[in-house]
Structures are given as C-alpha cells and as structure tokens.
Amino acid sequence: MTEGTISAPEGGDTLTRLEQEGEIAADYLEGLLDIADLDGDIDMDVEADRAAVSIISDAGTKDLQKLVGRDGEVLEALQELTRLAVHRETGDRSRLMLDIAGFRANKRSELAELGAKAASEVKSTGEPVQLDPMTPFERKVVHDAVAAAGLRSESEGEEPQRFVVVLPA
C-alpha cells in the first residue's frame, strides 16, 4: 500500500468500501466548498450499492445553485471530479452519486412521475412512447418507474441524444 492510499481489506466488506468512498468524497467536497467560500453541510449515505453524498445548506440553496448549474451541468461535472478523487485514493472506479441542494432528489421525483405517465399512456393506447433525450441517471430513473408500472422500456440513440422508449407489455 502506498502512502496516502486507502483501500478496503482483502475481500473487504462492500459497505465498508462504500462508506470509505463517501468519506473520501466528503473530504474532497469540503475542500471545494472552502475554496469557493460556500457554506454547506455534507451528508453521506449508501443507496443501491453506491455511495451517495449530498451537499445541503441551512442558509438556503441559493449559494449552492452555483454548484448545480443550468440543468445540473455543473453538478454532473463535480460528480465526475469527485469520482476521480475517490479513484485516485482507492484505485477503484467509483459509482458515487452526488446531490447538491436536493437537485437530484427533486429531479428523481419528476422523472419517476414522467415514467409513470408515459407507462399509463402506453397502457391506454397500446402504442410505444418516445421521450426526450436524457442523461444516463435520468434514463435509469425512468426505466425503474416504467418497470414499477409493469411495462418495459429501452434506451435508443447515441449520447448525448440517447432517449427512452416505453413499450407495450
């Protein structure tokens, strides 16, 4: 083991590894908040076999909106940088999810509703419904909502224009 590198014990527990990812990500993000002179608290969790880190603020979300950006573009970039910071420390690829000011949580709710509405439309018309292009995160949420409604869906097209098609049963 090289100095400054943290790794899970041989055959280590997944939860321990994911908690470790969250700790590394939290340290990285705290440094970022200090550099940007922004106030925010960091919350860590493990959801669906991945570390989940959120930056929240008691002072409101206005300051943190700079870290979300238009349509979450800055948030996506920060998530990738945070994953790289984790990879640098652990040597393992990270699937960590980052949320800032509840943006991703709100987006998840909206997308689940969109998936449910599309499934309902397909059930009533029997015709496939094609949705607008989405990020991989957005498509995953829609696929899950469609599956929960008892239908199936597929992603089609090439990034960044990849989209979900909801299909009849």
N, C-alpha and C positions, 0 to 999 in steps of 0.2 A: 504494500500500500504506500503511495506517495504522500508526502506531507500535504495537508490541506484537502485531501480527498477522503470523502466519507463513503463507505459502502456498507450494504447490508451484510450480515453474517452469511457465511456459506450456506446455501439452501435457506436463506433468511425468510422470515415471515413477510408476506406481501404487505400487510397492514403497516408493519414497521417501515418497510421501504417507502410506502406512500406517505406515511407521516414524515419521514425524513425528507422526501421531496417537498412537502409542504413547508417544512422548517427552512430549507434552503431557499425556496421561493419567497418566503416571508422576509428573510434577511435581505435578499436582493431587492425586493419591493420597498422595504423600509428605507434602504439606501437611496432608492429612486425618489421616494417621497421627500426625503431630506434635501436632496439636490434640487428638486423642483419647488421646495419650500411650500409643500402642500400638507394639510392635516388629514390624517386618515388612520383608521384602525384596521388591522389585518385579522381576518377570521380564517381559520383553516379547518378543513373537514376532509373526509374521504367519501366520495359518492361514485357508485357504479364502477368500482375498480380503478379509480383515478383520484389523484389528489385534487382538491378544489380549494382555491384561495380566493378570498373576496376582500376588496378594499372598500370600507364603509366610512362614513363621516357623520358625526353628531351635528356638525355645523351645517348640514345640508349637502346636497350633491352638486351645487353649482361649481365649486372649485374642482371637484373630481371629474366634471364633464369634459375638461381639457384632456383627461386621460382616456376618455371613451371615444371622443372624436365623432365625426359625421358617420352615422350608421355603424358605429362600433369599429371603424377602421383603425384608430389608434389602439383600442383595446386588443384587437387581433394582433397588431404588431408587438405590443407589450407582452402578450401571452407567448408569442414565439421567442422573444428575448428572454423571458423568464424560463421557458423550457430549455433554452440554450444554457442559461446559467446553471440550471439543475443538471443538465447533461455534463457540463464542464466539471462539476463537483463529483458526480456519481459515475460517469462513464456510460450511463444507461440513457436511452431515449425516454423522454417523459411525455405523458399524455395529459399533463396537468391542465386543468381548466381554470381560467382567471375570470373573475367578475369584478366590475367596478361600479359602485353606486347602484347596484341592483339592475344594471342594464341587461345583462344576460338572463337573469331571472325573469324580468318583465318580458323580454323577447321570447323566452321559452313558453310563457303563458300565451302570448299572442300566436305563436306558431302552432301550439297544441290546438288552439281554437281553430286556426286556419285548416289544419289537418282534419279535424273533426267535421268542419263544414264541408270540406271537399269530399270526404267519405260519405257524408249524408247526401250530397248532390249526386254522387256516383250511384249510391243505393237507389235513389229515386228515379234517375234517368237511365241507368244501366250503361251509360257512356263513360269512357275514361275522361279524367280531368287533368289538364296540364297546368302546373303552377309556374310562377315566375322563377327566374334563376335565383339560387340561394348558395350560401356558404355551406361547407360540409356540416358544421354544427347545426345550422338551420334545417338542412335536409334530414339529419338524424332525428331531430325533434318531430318533424312532420311524419317521417316513416313510423316512428313509435306511436304517434296519435292515430294514424291510419290503421296500424296493426291492432291497436286497442279497440278500434271500431269494427274489427273483424274483416277488414279488407286488406289487399296487398298494394304495394307501391314499388316503383322502380325509379332510379336516378338515370337520366339520359343527358346527352350533350357533353361538351368538353368544358373544363374550367376555363374562365370564370363564369361561363354561361350554362353551367350544369343545373338541371331542374328536376323536380319530382313530378311523376305521372301517377295518379291514383287510378287503380284498375278495378273493374267489377270483380266480384267474388268468383 
